[in-house]
Amino acid sequence: MCRDSILAAPLVLDLALFLDLAHRAGQSGVQEWLSFYWKAPQAKGGVKPEHDIFIQQTKLKNTLREWMGEPAVTHSEAG
C-alpha cells in the first residue's frame, strides 16, 4: 500500500463520519463547512468559496456546535 494512502485514511474516515452526521441532521448538497478538508473548496450557488483555513476551521467547529445546541464561536472569542 502506498504511504500517501495510509496518511489519507484518517481524513477519509473523518469525512465519512461528518457526512453521515450531516445526513442525520437533514443536510444535503454542498457541505461548505467541510471546506477545511479540501484544497479547492466548493460553495453553494454563486457564493465565493472561502480559502482562509482559520475561517474554514471556525465554520467546521460552529456547524458542529450548532448541532450540539451550543452557541457559535466568533473570531473575537476564538483568540
mmCIF file of the N, C-alpha and C atoms, coordinates in Angstrom:
data_MODEL
# 
_entry.id   MODEL 
# 
loop_
_atom_site.group_PDB 
_atom_site.id 
_atom_site.type_symbol 
_atom_site.label_atom_id 
_atom_site.label_alt_id 
_atom_site.label_comp_id 
_atom_site.label_asym_id 
_atom_site.label_entity_id 
_atom_site.label_seq_id 
_atom_site.pdbx_PDB_ins_code 
_atom_site.Cartn_x 
_atom_site.Cartn_y 
_atom_site.Cartn_z 
_atom_site.occupancy 
_atom_site.B_iso_or_equiv 
_atom_site.pdbx_formal_charge 
_atom_site.auth_seq_id 
_atom_site.auth_comp_id 
_atom_site.auth_asym_id 
_atom_site.auth_atom_id 
_atom_site.pdbx_PDB_model_num 
ATOM 1   N N  . MET A 1 1  ? 0.844   -1.177 0.000  1.00 0.00 ? 1  MET A N  1 
ATOM 2   C CA . MET A 1 1  ? 0.000   0.000  0.000  1.00 0.00 ? 1  MET A CA 1 
ATOM 3   C C  . MET A 1 1  ? 0.893   1.244  0.000  1.00 0.00 ? 1  MET A C  1 
ATOM 4   N N  . CYS A 1 2  ? 0.458   2.240  -0.721 1.00 0.00 ? 2  CYS A N  1 
ATOM 5   C CA . CYS A 1 2  ? 1.192   3.499  -0.840 1.00 0.00 ? 2  CYS A CA 1 
ATOM 6   C C  . CYS A 1 2  ? 1.148   4.281  0.476  1.00 0.00 ? 2  CYS A C  1 
ATOM 7   N N  . ARG A 1 3  ? 2.234   4.941  0.811  1.00 0.00 ? 3  ARG A N  1 
ATOM 8   C CA . ARG A 1 3  ? 2.291   5.706  2.064  1.00 0.00 ? 3  ARG A CA 1 
ATOM 9   C C  . ARG A 1 3  ? 1.273   6.833  2.089  1.00 0.00 ? 3  ARG A C  1 
ATOM 10  N N  . ASP A 1 4  ? 1.026   7.456  0.938  1.00 0.00 ? 4  ASP A N  1 
ATOM 11  C CA . ASP A 1 4  ? 0.026   8.519  0.890  1.00 0.00 ? 4  ASP A CA 1 
ATOM 12  C C  . ASP A 1 4  ? -1.351  7.995  1.282  1.00 0.00 ? 4  ASP A C  1 
ATOM 13  N N  . SER A 1 5  ? -1.661  6.783  0.871  1.00 0.00 ? 5  SER A N  1 
ATOM 14  C CA . SER A 1 5  ? -2.949  6.190  1.218  1.00 0.00 ? 5  SER A CA 1 
ATOM 15  C C  . SER A 1 5  ? -3.070  5.981  2.718  1.00 0.00 ? 5  SER A C  1 
ATOM 16  N N  . ILE A 1 6  ? -1.993  5.571  3.340  1.00 0.00 ? 6  ILE A N  1 
ATOM 17  C CA . ILE A 1 6  ? -2.001  5.360  4.788  1.00 0.00 ? 6  ILE A CA 1 
ATOM 18  C C  . ILE A 1 6  ? -2.226  6.686  5.505  1.00 0.00 ? 6  ILE A C  1 
ATOM 19  N N  . LEU A 1 7  ? -1.595  7.746  5.018  1.00 0.00 ? 7  LEU A N  1 
ATOM 20  C CA . LEU A 1 7  ? -1.755  9.061  5.632  1.00 0.00 ? 7  LEU A CA 1 
ATOM 21  C C  . LEU A 1 7  ? -3.154  9.629  5.421  1.00 0.00 ? 7  LEU A C  1 
ATOM 22  N N  . ALA A 1 8  ? -3.781  9.287  4.305  1.00 0.00 ? 8  ALA A N  1 
ATOM 23  C CA . ALA A 1 8  ? -5.101  9.825  3.988  1.00 0.00 ? 8  ALA A CA 1 
ATOM 24  C C  . ALA A 1 8  ? -6.232  9.094  4.702  1.00 0.00 ? 8  ALA A C  1 
ATOM 25  N N  . ALA A 1 9  ? -5.995  7.895  5.178  1.00 0.00 ? 9  ALA A N  1 
ATOM 26  C CA . ALA A 1 9  ? -7.060  7.089  5.780  1.00 0.00 ? 9  ALA A CA 1 
ATOM 27  C C  . ALA A 1 9  ? -7.799  7.802  6.915  1.00 0.00 ? 9  ALA A C  1 
ATOM 28  N N  . PRO A 1 10 ? -7.116  8.431  7.871  1.00 0.00 ? 10 PRO A N  1 
ATOM 29  C CA . PRO A 1 10 ? -7.854  9.124  8.937  1.00 0.00 ? 10 PRO A CA 1 
ATOM 30  C C  . PRO A 1 10 ? -8.707  10.284 8.415  1.00 0.00 ? 10 PRO A C  1 
ATOM 31  N N  . LEU A 1 11 ? -8.240  10.967 7.376  1.00 0.00 ? 11 LEU A N  1 
ATOM 32  C CA . LEU A 1 11 ? -9.020  12.063 6.800  1.00 0.00 ? 11 LEU A CA 1 
ATOM 33  C C  . LEU A 1 11 ? -10.284 11.542 6.132  1.00 0.00 ? 11 LEU A C  1 
ATOM 34  N N  . VAL A 1 12 ? -10.154 10.442 5.417  1.00 0.00 ? 12 VAL A N  1 
ATOM 35  C CA . VAL A 1 12 ? -11.313 9.843  4.758  1.00 0.00 ? 12 VAL A CA 1 
ATOM 36  C C  . VAL A 1 12 ? -12.321 9.373  5.804  1.00 0.00 ? 12 VAL A C  1 
ATOM 37  N N  . LEU A 1 13 ? -11.848 8.804  6.885  1.00 0.00 ? 13 LEU A N  1 
ATOM 38  C CA . LEU A 1 13 ? -12.740 8.369  7.959  1.00 0.00 ? 13 LEU A CA 1 
ATOM 39  C C  . LEU A 1 13 ? -13.461 9.563  8.580  1.00 0.00 ? 13 LEU A C  1 
ATOM 40  N N  . ASP A 1 14 ? -12.733 10.648 8.858  1.00 0.00 ? 14 ASP A N  1 
ATOM 41  C CA . ASP A 1 14 ? -13.367 11.864 9.386  1.00 0.00 ? 14 ASP A CA 1 
ATOM 42  C C  . ASP A 1 14 ? -14.466 12.350 8.449  1.00 0.00 ? 14 ASP A C  1 
ATOM 43  N N  . LEU A 1 15 ? -14.158 12.420 7.154  1.00 0.00 ? 15 LEU A N  1 
ATOM 44  C CA . LEU A 1 15 ? -15.139 12.902 6.187  1.00 0.00 ? 15 LEU A CA 1 
ATOM 45  C C  . LEU A 1 15 ? -16.365 11.999 6.123  1.00 0.00 ? 15 LEU A C  1 
ATOM 46  N N  . ALA A 1 16 ? -16.154 10.699 6.154  1.00 0.00 ? 16 ALA A N  1 
ATOM 47  C CA . ALA A 1 16 ? -17.285 9.762  6.123  1.00 0.00 ? 16 ALA A CA 1 
ATOM 48  C C  . ALA A 1 16 ? -18.177 9.954  7.346  1.00 0.00 ? 16 ALA A C  1 
ATOM 49  N N  . LEU A 1 17 ? -17.572 10.110 8.511  1.00 0.00 ? 17 LEU A N  1 
ATOM 50  C CA . LEU A 1 17 ? -18.348 10.312 9.739  1.00 0.00 ? 17 LEU A CA 1 
ATOM 51  C C  . LEU A 1 17 ? -19.082 11.652 9.725  1.00 0.00 ? 17 LEU A C  1 
ATOM 52  N N  . PHE A 1 18 ? -18.407 12.707 9.260  1.00 0.00 ? 18 PHE A N  1 
ATOM 53  C CA . PHE A 1 18 ? -19.049 14.020 9.196  1.00 0.00 ? 18 PHE A CA 1 
ATOM 54  C C  . PHE A 1 18 ? -20.192 14.031 8.185  1.00 0.00 ? 18 PHE A C  1 
ATOM 55  N N  . LEU A 1 19 ? -20.014 13.357 7.044  1.00 0.00 ? 19 LEU A N  1 
ATOM 56  C CA . LEU A 1 19 ? -21.089 13.305 6.054  1.00 0.00 ? 19 LEU A CA 1 
ATOM 57  C C  . LEU A 1 19 ? -22.279 12.506 6.571  1.00 0.00 ? 19 LEU A C  1 
ATOM 58  N N  . ASP A 1 20 ? -22.024 11.451 7.321  1.00 0.00 ? 20 ASP A N  1 
ATOM 59  C CA . ASP A 1 20 ? -23.111 10.701 7.942  1.00 0.00 ? 20 ASP A CA 1 
ATOM 60  C C  . ASP A 1 20 ? -23.847 11.580 8.952  1.00 0.00 ? 20 ASP A C  1 
ATOM 61  N N  . LEU A 1 21 ? -23.101 12.332 9.737  1.00 0.00 ? 21 LEU A N  1 
ATOM 62  C CA . LEU A 1 21 ? -23.704 13.243 10.709 1.00 0.00 ? 21 LEU A CA 1 
ATOM 63  C C  . LEU A 1 21 ? -24.550 14.304 10.002 1.00 0.00 ? 21 LEU A C  1 
ATOM 64  N N  . ALA A 1 22 ? -24.034 14.852 8.900  1.00 0.00 ? 22 ALA A N  1 
ATOM 65  C CA . ALA A 1 22 ? -24.784 15.849 8.133  1.00 0.00 ? 22 ALA A CA 1 
ATOM 66  C C  . ALA A 1 22 ? -26.083 15.255 7.598  1.00 0.00 ? 22 ALA A C  1 
ATOM 67  N N  . HIS A 1 23 ? -26.012 14.042 7.089  1.00 0.00 ? 23 HIS A N  1 
ATOM 68  C CA . HIS A 1 23 ? -27.212 13.369 6.584  1.00 0.00 ? 23 HIS A CA 1 
ATOM 69  C C  . HIS A 1 23 ? -28.235 13.192 7.701  1.00 0.00 ? 23 HIS A C  1 
ATOM 70  N N  . ARG A 1 24 ? -27.788 12.782 8.870  1.00 0.00 ? 24 ARG A N  1 
ATOM 71  C CA . ARG A 1 24 ? -28.696 12.600 10.013 1.00 0.00 ? 24 ARG A CA 1 
ATOM 72  C C  . ARG A 1 24 ? -29.300 13.921 10.471 1.00 0.00 ? 24 ARG A C  1 
ATOM 73  N N  . ALA A 1 25 ? -28.565 15.028 10.244 1.00 0.00 ? 25 ALA A N  1 
ATOM 74  C CA . ALA A 1 25 ? -29.055 16.358 10.612 1.00 0.00 ? 25 ALA A CA 1 
ATOM 75  C C  . ALA A 1 25 ? -29.927 16.966 9.510  1.00 0.00 ? 25 ALA A C  1 
ATOM 76  N N  . GLY A 1 26 ? -30.153 16.200 8.431  1.00 0.00 ? 26 GLY A N  1 
ATOM 77  C CA . GLY A 1 26 ? -31.013 16.664 7.355  1.00 0.00 ? 26 GLY A CA 1 
ATOM 78  C C  . GLY A 1 26 ? -30.322 17.533 6.323  1.00 0.00 ? 26 GLY A C  1 
ATOM 79  N N  . GLN A 1 27 ? -29.013 17.543 6.325  1.00 0.00 ? 27 GLN A N  1 
ATOM 80  C CA . GLN A 1 27 ? -28.244 18.341 5.364  1.00 0.00 ? 27 GLN A CA 1 
ATOM 81  C C  . GLN A 1 27 ? -28.041 17.548 4.078  1.00 0.00 ? 27 GLN A C  1 
ATOM 82  N N  . SER A 1 28 ? -28.007 18.268 2.960  1.00 0.00 ? 28 SER A N  1 
ATOM 83  C CA . SER A 1 28 ? -27.718 17.629 1.676  1.00 0.00 ? 28 SER A CA 1 
ATOM 84  C C  . SER A 1 28 ? -27.022 18.638 0.772  1.00 0.00 ? 28 SER A C  1 
ATOM 85  N N  . GLY A 1 29 ? -26.489 18.159 -0.328 1.00 0.00 ? 29 GLY A N  1 
ATOM 86  C CA . GLY A 1 29 ? -25.806 19.038 -1.267 1.00 0.00 ? 29 GLY A CA 1 
ATOM 87  C C  . GLY A 1 29 ? -24.405 19.396 -0.805 1.00 0.00 ? 29 GLY A C  1 
ATOM 88  N N  . VAL A 1 30 ? -23.921 20.549 -1.267 1.00 0.00 ? 30 VAL A N  1 
ATOM 89  C CA . VAL A 1 30 ? -22.571 21.007 -0.937 1.00 0.00 ? 30 VAL A CA 1 
ATOM 90  C C  . VAL A 1 30 ? -22.485 21.290 0.560  1.00 0.00 ? 30 VAL A C  1 
ATOM 91  N N  . GLN A 1 31 ? -21.488 20.727 1.192  1.00 0.00 ? 31 GLN A N  1 
ATOM 92  C CA . GLN A 1 31 ? -21.267 20.926 2.630  1.00 0.00 ? 31 GLN A CA 1 
ATOM 93  C C  . GLN A 1 31 ? -20.102 21.900 2.812  1.00 0.00 ? 31 GLN A C  1 
ATOM 94  N N  . GLU A 1 32 ? -20.394 23.196 2.770  1.00 0.00 ? 32 GLU A N  1 
ATOM 95  C CA . GLU A 1 32 ? -19.347 24.214 2.855  1.00 0.00 ? 32 GLU A CA 1 
ATOM 96  C C  . GLU A 1 32 ? -18.550 24.112 4.153  1.00 0.00 ? 32 GLU A C  1 
ATOM 97  N N  . TRP A 1 33 ? -19.164 23.643 5.196  1.00 0.00 ? 33 TRP A N  1 
ATOM 98  C CA . TRP A 1 33 ? -18.495 23.551 6.493  1.00 0.00 ? 33 TRP A CA 1 
ATOM 99  C C  . TRP A 1 33 ? -17.370 22.523 6.482  1.00 0.00 ? 33 TRP A C  1 
ATOM 100 N N  . LEU A 1 34 ? -17.308 21.680 5.454  1.00 0.00 ? 34 LEU A N  1 
ATOM 101 C CA . LEU A 1 34 ? -16.219 20.714 5.326  1.00 0.00 ? 34 LEU A CA 1 
ATOM 102 C C  . LEU A 1 34 ? -15.096 21.214 4.419  1.00 0.00 ? 34 LEU A C  1 
ATOM 103 N N  . SER A 1 35 ? -15.131 22.485 4.028  1.00 0.00 ? 35 SER A N  1 
ATOM 104 C CA . SER A 1 35 ? -14.102 23.035 3.141  1.00 0.00 ? 35 SER A CA 1 
ATOM 105 C C  . SER A 1 35 ? -12.716 22.985 3.767  1.00 0.00 ? 35 SER A C  1 
ATOM 106 N N  . PHE A 1 36 ? -12.641 22.856 5.082  1.00 0.00 ? 36 PHE A N  1 
ATOM 107 C CA . PHE A 1 36 ? -11.376 22.725 5.809  1.00 0.00 ? 36 PHE A CA 1 
ATOM 108 C C  . PHE A 1 36 ? -10.540 21.572 5.251  1.00 0.00 ? 36 PHE A C  1 
ATOM 109 N N  . TYR A 1 37 ? -11.196 20.549 4.717  1.00 0.00 ? 37 TYR A N  1 
ATOM 110 C CA . TYR A 1 37 ? -10.511 19.345 4.255  1.00 0.00 ? 37 TYR A CA 1 
ATOM 111 C C  . TYR A 1 37 ? -10.064 19.400 2.795  1.00 0.00 ? 37 TYR A C  1 
ATOM 112 N N  . TRP A 1 38 ? -10.431 20.428 2.049  1.00 0.00 ? 38 TRP A N  1 
ATOM 113 C CA . TRP A 1 38 ? -10.185 20.438 0.613  1.00 0.00 ? 38 TRP A CA 1 
ATOM 114 C C  . TRP A 1 38 ? -9.264  21.565 0.188  1.00 0.00 ? 38 TRP A C  1 
ATOM 115 N N  . LYS A 1 39 ? -8.421  21.288 -0.794 1.00 0.00 ? 39 LYS A N  1 
ATOM 116 C CA . LYS A 1 39 ? -7.537  22.312 -1.360 1.00 0.00 ? 39 LYS A CA 1 
ATOM 117 C C  . LYS A 1 39 ? -8.348  23.330 -2.157 1.00 0.00 ? 39 LYS A C  1 
ATOM 118 N N  . ALA A 1 40 ? -9.356  22.852 -2.870 1.00 0.00 ? 40 ALA A N  1 
ATOM 119 C CA . ALA A 1 40 ? -10.239 23.713 -3.661 1.00 0.00 ? 40 ALA A CA 1 
ATOM 120 C C  . ALA A 1 40 ? -11.667 23.541 -3.142 1.00 0.00 ? 40 ALA A C  1 
ATOM 121 N N  . PRO A 1 41 ? -12.050 24.302 -2.109 1.00 0.00 ? 41 PRO A N  1 
ATOM 122 C CA . PRO A 1 41 ? -13.371 24.125 -1.508 1.00 0.00 ? 41 PRO A CA 1 
ATOM 123 C C  . PRO A 1 41 ? -14.508 24.512 -2.456 1.00 0.00 ? 41 PRO A C  1 
ATOM 124 N N  . GLN A 1 42 ? -15.640 23.881 -2.287 1.00 0.00 ? 42 GLN A N  1 
ATOM 125 C CA . GLN A 1 42 ? -16.839 24.165 -3.066 1.00 0.00 ? 42 GLN A CA 1 
ATOM 126 C C  . GLN A 1 42 ? -17.743 25.098 -2.260 1.00 0.00 ? 42 GLN A C  1 
ATOM 127 N N  . ALA A 1 43 ? -18.590 25.828 -2.968 1.00 0.00 ? 43 ALA A N  1 
ATOM 128 C CA . ALA A 1 43 ? -19.561 26.702 -2.315 1.00 0.00 ? 43 ALA A CA 1 
ATOM 129 C C  . ALA A 1 43 ? -20.896 26.570 -3.037 1.00 0.00 ? 43 ALA A C  1 
ATOM 130 N N  . LYS A 1 44 ? -21.955 26.876 -2.331 1.00 0.00 ? 44 LYS A N  1 
ATOM 131 C CA . LYS A 1 44 ? -23.291 26.787 -2.909 1.00 0.00 ? 44 LYS A CA 1 
ATOM 132 C C  . LYS A 1 44 ? -23.548 27.949 -3.856 1.00 0.00 ? 44 LYS A C  1 
ATOM 133 N N  . GLY A 1 45 ? -24.304 27.685 -4.887 1.00 0.00 ? 45 GLY A N  1 
ATOM 134 C CA . GLY A 1 45 ? -24.814 28.632 -5.861 1.00 0.00 ? 45 GLY A CA 1 
ATOM 135 C C  . GLY A 1 45 ? -24.294 30.054 -5.883 1.00 0.00 ? 45 GLY A C  1 
ATOM 136 N N  . GLY A 1 46 ? -23.176 30.295 -6.503 1.00 0.00 ? 46 GLY A N  1 
ATOM 137 C CA . GLY A 1 46 ? -22.667 31.641 -6.702 1.00 0.00 ? 46 GLY A CA 1 
ATOM 138 C C  . GLY A 1 46 ? -21.955 32.267 -5.518 1.00 0.00 ? 46 GLY A C  1 
ATOM 139 N N  . VAL A 1 47 ? -21.890 31.586 -4.392 1.00 0.00 ? 47 VAL A N  1 
ATOM 140 C CA . VAL A 1 47 ? -21.176 32.103 -3.227 1.00 0.00 ? 47 VAL A CA 1 
ATOM 141 C C  . VAL A 1 47 ? -19.687 31.854 -3.426 1.00 0.00 ? 47 VAL A C  1 
ATOM 142 N N  . LYS A 1 48 ? -18.875 32.851 -3.126 1.00 0.00 ? 48 LYS A N  1 
ATOM 143 C CA . LYS A 1 48 ? -17.430 32.719 -3.291 1.00 0.00 ? 48 LYS A CA 1 
ATOM 144 C C  . LYS A 1 48 ? -16.883 31.735 -2.253 1.00 0.00 ? 48 LYS A C  1 
ATOM 145 N N  . PRO A 1 49 ? -16.107 30.729 -2.669 1.00 0.00 ? 49 PRO A N  1 
ATOM 146 C CA . PRO A 1 49 ? -15.538 29.775 -1.713 1.00 0.00 ? 49 PRO A CA 1 
ATOM 147 C C  . PRO A 1 49 ? -14.554 30.460 -0.762 1.00 0.00 ? 49 PRO A C  1 
ATOM 148 N N  . GLU A 1 50 ? -14.532 30.010 0.464  1.00 0.00 ? 50 GLU A N  1 
ATOM 149 C CA . GLU A 1 50 ? -13.614 30.554 1.474  1.00 0.00 ? 50 GLU A CA 1 
ATOM 150 C C  . GLU A 1 50 ? -12.323 29.748 1.453  1.00 0.00 ? 50 GLU A C  1 
ATOM 151 N N  . HIS A 1 51 ? -11.178 30.431 1.318  1.00 0.00 ? 51 HIS A N  1 
ATOM 152 C CA . HIS A 1 51 ? -9.888  29.748 1.271  1.00 0.00 ? 51 HIS A CA 1 
ATOM 153 C C  . HIS A 1 51 ? -9.061  29.954 2.533  1.00 0.00 ? 51 HIS A C  1 
ATOM 154 N N  . ASP A 1 52 ? -9.499  30.826 3.434  1.00 0.00 ? 52 ASP A N  1 
ATOM 155 C CA . ASP A 1 52 ? -8.772  31.071 4.685  1.00 0.00 ? 52 ASP A CA 1 
ATOM 156 C C  . ASP A 1 52 ? -8.986  29.873 5.612  1.00 0.00 ? 52 ASP A C  1 
ATOM 157 N N  . ILE A 1 53 ? -7.916  29.158 5.916  1.00 0.00 ? 53 ILE A N  1 
ATOM 158 C CA . ILE A 1 53 ? -8.043  27.919 6.695  1.00 0.00 ? 53 ILE A CA 1 
ATOM 159 C C  . ILE A 1 53 ? -8.586  28.169 8.099  1.00 0.00 ? 53 ILE A C  1 
ATOM 160 N N  . PHE A 1 54 ? -8.305  29.334 8.670  1.00 0.00 ? 54 PHE A N  1 
ATOM 161 C CA . PHE A 1 54 ? -8.795  29.630 10.011 1.00 0.00 ? 54 PHE A CA 1 
ATOM 162 C C  . PHE A 1 54 ? -10.301 29.881 10.009 1.00 0.00 ? 54 PHE A C  1 
ATOM 163 N N  . ILE A 1 55 ? -10.792 30.538 8.967  1.00 0.00 ? 55 ILE A N  1 
ATOM 164 C CA . ILE A 1 55 ? -12.236 30.729 8.829  1.00 0.00 ? 55 ILE A CA 1 
ATOM 165 C C  . ILE A 1 55 ? -12.905 29.393 8.531  1.00 0.00 ? 55 ILE A C  1 
ATOM 166 N N  . GLN A 1 56 ? -12.274 28.560 7.703  1.00 0.00 ? 56 GLN A N  1 
ATOM 167 C CA . GLN A 1 56 ? -12.815 27.228 7.420  1.00 0.00 ? 56 GLN A CA 1 
ATOM 168 C C  . GLN A 1 56 ? -12.931 26.407 8.703  1.00 0.00 ? 56 GLN A C  1 
ATOM 169 N N  . GLN A 1 57 ? -11.907 26.467 9.541  1.00 0.00 ? 57 GLN A N  1 
ATOM 170 C CA . GLN A 1 57 ? -11.931 25.719 10.797 1.00 0.00 ? 57 GLN A CA 1 
ATOM 171 C C  . GLN A 1 57 ? -13.041 26.238 11.708 1.00 0.00 ? 57 GLN A C  1 
ATOM 172 N N  . THR A 1 58 ? -13.225 27.543 11.749 1.00 0.00 ? 58 THR A N  1 
ATOM 173 C CA . THR A 1 58 ? -14.290 28.126 12.563 1.00 0.00 ? 58 THR A CA 1 
ATOM 174 C C  . THR A 1 58 ? -15.655 27.679 12.061 1.00 0.00 ? 58 THR A C  1 
ATOM 175 N N  . LYS A 1 59 ? -15.846 27.636 10.728 1.00 0.00 ? 59 LYS A N  1 
ATOM 176 C CA . LYS A 1 59 ? -17.112 27.156 10.167 1.00 0.00 ? 59 LYS A CA 1 
ATOM 177 C C  . LYS A 1 59 ? -17.362 25.699 10.548 1.00 0.00 ? 59 LYS A C  1 
ATOM 178 N N  . LEU A 1 60 ? -16.329 24.886 10.477 1.00 0.00 ? 60 LEU A N  1 
ATOM 179 C CA . LEU A 1 60 ? -16.446 23.477 10.856 1.00 0.00 ? 60 LEU A CA 1 
ATOM 180 C C  . LEU A 1 60 ? -16.881 23.356 12.313 1.00 0.00 ? 60 LEU A C  1 
ATOM 181 N N  . LYS A 1 61 ? -16.166 24.051 13.194 1.00 0.00 ? 61 LYS A N  1 
ATOM 182 C CA . LYS A 1 61 ? -16.486 23.985 14.624 1.00 0.00 ? 61 LYS A CA 1 
ATOM 183 C C  . LYS A 1 61 ? -17.878 24.535 14.919 1.00 0.00 ? 61 LYS A C  1 
ATOM 184 N N  . ASN A 1 62 ? -18.242 25.640 14.275 1.00 0.00 ? 62 ASN A N  1 
ATOM 185 C CA . ASN A 1 62 ? -19.542 26.242 14.550 1.00 0.00 ? 62 ASN A CA 1 
ATOM 186 C C  . ASN A 1 62 ? -20.698 25.387 14.047 1.00 0.00 ? 62 ASN A C  1 
ATOM 187 N N  . THR A 1 63 ? -20.507 24.684 12.947 1.00 0.00 ? 63 THR A N  1 
ATOM 188 C CA . THR A 1 63 ? -21.550 23.773 12.474 1.00 0.00 ? 63 THR A CA 1 
ATOM 189 C C  . THR A 1 63 ? -21.764 22.658 13.486 1.00 0.00 ? 63 THR A C  1 
ATOM 190 N N  . LEU A 1 64 ? -20.681 22.086 13.976 1.00 0.00 ? 64 LEU A N  1 
ATOM 191 C CA . LEU A 1 64 ? -20.799 21.026 14.982 1.00 0.00 ? 64 LEU A CA 1 
ATOM 192 C C  . LEU A 1 64 ? -21.406 21.569 16.271 1.00 0.00 ? 64 LEU A C  1 
ATOM 193 N N  . ARG A 1 65 ? -21.005 22.788 16.672 1.00 0.00 ? 65 ARG A N  1 
ATOM 194 C CA . ARG A 1 65 ? -21.562 23.405 17.881 1.00 0.00 ? 65 ARG A CA 1 
ATOM 195 C C  . ARG A 1 65 ? -23.065 23.642 17.721 1.00 0.00 ? 65 ARG A C  1 
ATOM 196 N N  . GLU A 1 66 ? -23.476 24.087 16.544 1.00 0.00 ? 66 GLU A N  1 
ATOM 197 C CA . GLU A 1 66 ? -24.897 24.334 16.279 1.00 0.00 ? 66 GLU A CA 1 
ATOM 198 C C  . GLU A 1 66 ? -25.701 23.050 16.458 1.00 0.00 ? 66 GLU A C  1 
ATOM 199 N N  . TRP A 1 67 ? -25.207 21.956 15.919 1.00 0.00 ? 67 TRP A N  1 
ATOM 200 C CA . TRP A 1 67 ? -25.915 20.682 16.031 1.00 0.00 ? 67 TRP A CA 1 
ATOM 201 C C  . TRP A 1 67 ? -25.951 20.167 17.464 1.00 0.00 ? 67 TRP A C  1 
ATOM 202 N N  . MET A 1 68 ? -24.996 20.613 18.293 1.00 0.00 ? 68 MET A N  1 
ATOM 203 C CA . MET A 1 68 ? -24.988 20.219 19.709 1.00 0.00 ? 68 MET A CA 1 
ATOM 204 C C  . MET A 1 68 ? -25.818 21.174 20.563 1.00 0.00 ? 68 MET A C  1 
ATOM 205 N N  . GLY A 1 69 ? -26.341 22.244 19.952 1.00 0.00 ? 69 GLY A N  1 
ATOM 206 C CA . GLY A 1 69 ? -27.117 23.217 20.697 1.00 0.00 ? 69 GLY A CA 1 
ATOM 207 C C  . GLY A 1 69 ? -26.266 24.233 21.440 1.00 0.00 ? 69 GLY A C  1 
ATOM 208 N N  . GLU A 1 70 ? -25.018 24.367 21.049 1.00 0.00 ? 70 GLU A N  1 
ATOM 209 C CA . GLU A 1 70 ? -24.093 25.311 21.688 1.00 0.00 ? 70 GLU A CA 1 
ATOM 210 C C  . GLU A 1 70 ? -24.029 26.601 20.868 1.00 0.00 ? 70 GLU A C  1 
ATOM 211 N N  . PRO A 1 71 ? -23.698 27.723 21.504 1.00 0.00 ? 71 PRO A N  1 
ATOM 212 C CA . PRO A 1 71 ? -23.559 28.975 20.753 1.00 0.00 ? 71 PRO A CA 1 
ATOM 213 C C  . PRO A 1 71 ? -22.322 28.950 19.854 1.00 0.00 ? 71 PRO A C  1 
ATOM 214 N N  . ALA A 1 72 ? -22.398 29.687 18.765 1.00 0.00 ? 72 ALA A N  1 
ATOM 215 C CA . ALA A 1 72 ? -21.273 29.775 17.827 1.00 0.00 ? 72 ALA A CA 1 
ATOM 216 C C  . ALA A 1 72 ? -20.124 30.552 18.451 1.00 0.00 ? 72 ALA A C  1 
ATOM 217 N N  . VAL A 1 73 ? -18.915 30.222 18.027 1.00 0.00 ? 73 VAL A N  1 
ATOM 218 C CA . VAL A 1 73 ? -17.722 30.951 18.444 1.00 0.00 ? 73 VAL A CA 1 
ATOM 219 C C  . VAL A 1 73 ? -17.428 31.986 17.367 1.00 0.00 ? 73 VAL A C  1 
ATOM 220 N N  . THR A 1 74 ? -17.247 33.234 17.774 1.00 0.00 ? 74 THR A N  1 
ATOM 221 C CA . THR A 1 74 ? -16.913 34.283 16.814 1.00 0.00 ? 74 THR A CA 1 
ATOM 222 C C  . THR A 1 74 ? -15.409 34.473 16.779 1.00 0.00 ? 74 THR A C  1 
ATOM 223 N N  . HIS A 1 75 ? -14.934 35.211 15.781 1.00 0.00 ? 75 HIS A N  1 
ATOM 224 C CA . HIS A 1 75 ? -13.491 35.451 15.657 1.00 0.00 ? 75 HIS A CA 1 
ATOM 225 C C  . HIS A 1 75 ? -12.939 36.170 16.874 1.00 0.00 ? 75 HIS A C  1 
ATOM 226 N N  . SER A 1 76 ? -13.716 37.072 17.458 1.00 0.00 ? 76 SER A N  1 
ATOM 227 C CA . SER A 1 76 ? -13.224 37.813 18.619 1.00 0.00 ? 76 SER A CA 1 
ATOM 228 C C  . SER A 1 76 ? -13.086 36.912 19.844 1.00 0.00 ? 76 SER A C  1 
ATOM 229 N N  . GLU A 1 77 ? -13.888 35.838 19.909 1.00 0.00 ? 77 GLU A N  1 
ATOM 230 C CA . GLU A 1 77 ? -13.821 34.909 21.041 1.00 0.00 ? 77 GLU A CA 1 
ATOM 231 C C  . GLU A 1 77 ? -12.785 33.815 20.824 1.00 0.00 ? 77 GLU A C  1 
ATOM 232 N N  . ALA A 1 78 ? -12.376 33.593 19.573 1.00 0.00 ? 78 ALA A N  1 
ATOM 233 C CA . ALA A 1 78 ? -11.504 32.468 19.243 1.00 0.00 ? 78 ALA A CA 1 
ATOM 234 C C  . ALA A 1 78 ? -10.091 32.642 19.781 1.00 0.00 ? 78 ALA A C  1 
ATOM 235 N N  . GLY A 1 79 ? -9.639  33.854 19.987 1.00 0.00 ? 79 GLY A N  1 
ATOM 236 C CA . GLY A 1 79 ? -8.263  34.092 20.410 1.00 0.00 ? 79 GLY A CA 1 
ATOM 237 C C  . GLY A 1 79 ? -8.059  33.820 21.826 1.00 0.00 ? 79 GLY A C  1 
# 
